[in-house]
């Protein structure tokens, strides 16, 4: 039985993670934390998530609470990352990170922390999305010399970063496979007289609307034919279940300090 600690328990993913934990017989909720001063402090974690009582009160992250878990799961905001990593390193706790919209400095913090503790960091914890990251490489390898490559993503109106971390990860998988630098070939918007499309670019289109959980399409379009690889998530439980799989992997394999991907967790890559 693995005990997980969930940071940002009152967030959209935090609540779903609590729900997913309640559905897994091999996972137990060790703690559920929120920011200091939150009105949710003292509430039963199950009631917060809209599931059966967990007999565990929501609290702030502390030295006492963090010792009640084997693995920490962090889907909080970028601004909370530094303190969360500092606490995890101090207590030698492995971390599963699903926070998106990180800048270069924050990504460096993850690299530094991974020298001391094992970390799984992924833009998306869906099994299907991680399979998609492999599939797009195969298509890109065969078609990139003549096709145009576009990535279209859609999420709910509340998502703050664009393009999504998953869309960028898809672009990076394609670019790495065909020897391009995504920083140099990505086009994130088109407006006005842009001229003919540069064949070596990878385009991104973003939709934000309603309650769309997450949709991603990689489009490989040639003259006369095209291939579209699409993944659609209909429930955030997809991501939560993947995060729990990653937490179990970290715990059961007693991983050494280092930075691991969801591709490694699923056996799709060495790291």
N, C-alpha and C positions, 0 to 999 in steps of 0.2 A: 504494500500500500504506500503510495507516494502522497506526501502532503504538499500542496501548492499554496503560495501566497499571491494574492491578486492585488496589484496596485491599481488605483483609480476605479474602485469598485462601483462607484456611482455613474461611471461613463457608460456609453452604449455598449462597448465591448466588455467592460468590466462586469456589467450585469449578465451578459450572455456567457461569459466565462464562468460565473457562479452557477448559472443554469446548467452549463455543460458538465461542470464538476459534479453536480447533484445527479447527473445521469450516468456517471461512470462509477462502477463498483470498485475499481482499482485506484481511484483518486479521492483524496479527502481535502477539504478546505482547511488550510492551516491558519490563514488570516486573510482579511479583506480590509484594505486601508483606503482612506480618503484624505483630502487636505485638512489641515488644522482649521478649526472653526466651522467645519461643515455641519449642516443640520442633520446629516445622516449618521453622525457618530452616535453609537449606542443602539442603533437599529439592528435587528437580526439580519444577517447577510441574505438569508433566503427570502425574507420579506422584501428586502431592497430589490432583489432580482425577480420578484414575482413568482417564486417557487416555494416549496415546503420549507418550514423553518430549519435552519442549519445549526441552531443552538450555538451560534458564534456571533458575537457582536462586532459590528463595523467600528474600526478605530483608526487612529493615525499610525503611520509607520514608526516603529520604535525598536530599540534593541531587544525588548522582550518579545514583541510580536514576530519579528523576523526569525527568531529562533524556533518558532512554531512551524516552520516549513522546510522542505527539502529543496524546492526550486521556486524562484520568483517569476511571475509572469507580468510583464510591463507593457501595457497598451495605452499609456498615458500620453501627455503632451510633450513636445520637444523641450519645453522649458523645465520640465521635471526630471529630465534624463540625468543630468549631472549629479544631482543629489541621490537619485535612485541607484546609480552605478556606484557612487562613493559608499553608500550603505551596504550594498551587496558585496563589494570587495572587502570591506571591513569585517564582514561576518562570513566571508568565504562561501557565499551562496551562488549557485548557478542561476543564470537568468535567461528567460525567453523574451526577446524584445520584438514587439510588433508595431512600435511607434513609427509613424511615417512623417515626411516633411522635414527631415533632419538636414542641417547644413554641414559643411565640411568639418567645422570645428566639433560638432556633436558626433559625427562619424569617427573622428579621431579619438574622442573620449571612449567610444566602444572598443576601438582597437587597443587603446591603453589598458582598459579594464580586462580585456581578454588575455592579457599577459598574466593575470592573477587568478581569474576564474573562467570556467567554461561558459560560453554564451552562444545561443542560437539566435541569429538575427536574420529576418526575412521580410521582404516587402509584403508577402502574402503567405498565409499558412494553409491555404486550400490545397488539397492533394491534386485536384484538377488543374489548378493554375501552375503548380510546379511541374506537372506533366506537360503542360502547354509550353513552358520555358524550354523543354527539350525538343518538342515537336517543331517549334519555329526554327530551331537551328538546322534541322534536316531540310526544311523547305528553303530556307535562305541559302544554304550551301549549294543547292541545285539551281535555284532560280535567280539569284541576285544579279547576275551579269546582264539580264535583260528586263527584269521586272521592276516596278516601283513598289516601295514598301511604305505602308501607312499603318499607324496604330490608333485605334479609336477606343476611348474608354468613357464609361458613364457611371456616375455615382449620385447619391442622394444630395439634396440641397444643402445639407449641413457640413459637408466635407470641406475642409479649409485649404488643402493643398492641391495644386494641379500642375502638371498631370499627376495622376496617382503614382505611388511608389511602384505598384505592380506594372503600370504601363512603362515606366522607365526601366524596370527590370527586364521586361520583354524586349525593349529596344536595345538594352545592353547585351542580352543573349544573342540577338541577331547581329549586332555590330561586331561583337567579339568573334563570332563564327566566320564573318566575311572580311575581317581585317580592317574594320573602320573604327574611328574614334567617335563615340556618340556625342561627345561634347562639341565636336566639330561638324557633324553631319545632321544633327537633329534640327528640325523645323517645328516650332511650337505654336505657330499661328500664321495665318495668311490673310491679307487684306489689301484691297486695291490692285493695282497693276503689278503683279509679282513676276511677270514674265513666265516663260515656259519652265516646267518643273525640272530641277536638277536631278538627274537620274541617281546620283550617289547620295542623296539626302534620305533621311527617314523622317516621315511626317507624323505629327501627333495631333489628334483632335479630341477635345474634352467636352463632355456633357455633364451638367449638374442640374438635376431635376427630381422633384418629389421624393419618393422613398426608395429609389433604386439602390439595391444593396451593393452591386458591383458587376459590371459587364466589361469585358475586354475582347477586342478583335484585332488580330494581326492580319493585314491584307497584303497579299502579294499579287500585283496586277501586271500582267503582260498584255501585249496586243493579241486579242483573240481568246484569252483565257485568264482566269484568276483563281487563286486559292485563298480561302478565308478560314482562319482558325479562331474559334470563338469560345470563350468560357463565360457562363452566366451563373452568378451566385444568387440564390433566392432566400438564403437565411444566413445570418451571421454565425449560427452554430457551426457552419462549415469551417470558418476561421478558428473558432474556439476549440473545436475538436482537433484541428491540426496543431494548435498551440499546446494542447494537453499531450498530444502524441510527441511533440518535441520535448516537453518537460519530462515525460516518461523515458525518452531516449537518453536525455542528459543524466537522469538518475540511475537508470538500470545499467548503463554502460560505464558509469563512474568516469566520465570524460575528464581528460586533463585540461588545464587552462588552454583556451584557444577560441577562435571565432569560427563557428560552424554555420552552415546554411541548411535550409529545409530540404534542399536537394540531397544533402548528406544524410539527414534523418531518414529520408525515404529510400536511400540506397541508389539514388540516381547519379550521384557524383561522390568522389572521394572527399571533397570539401569545397 
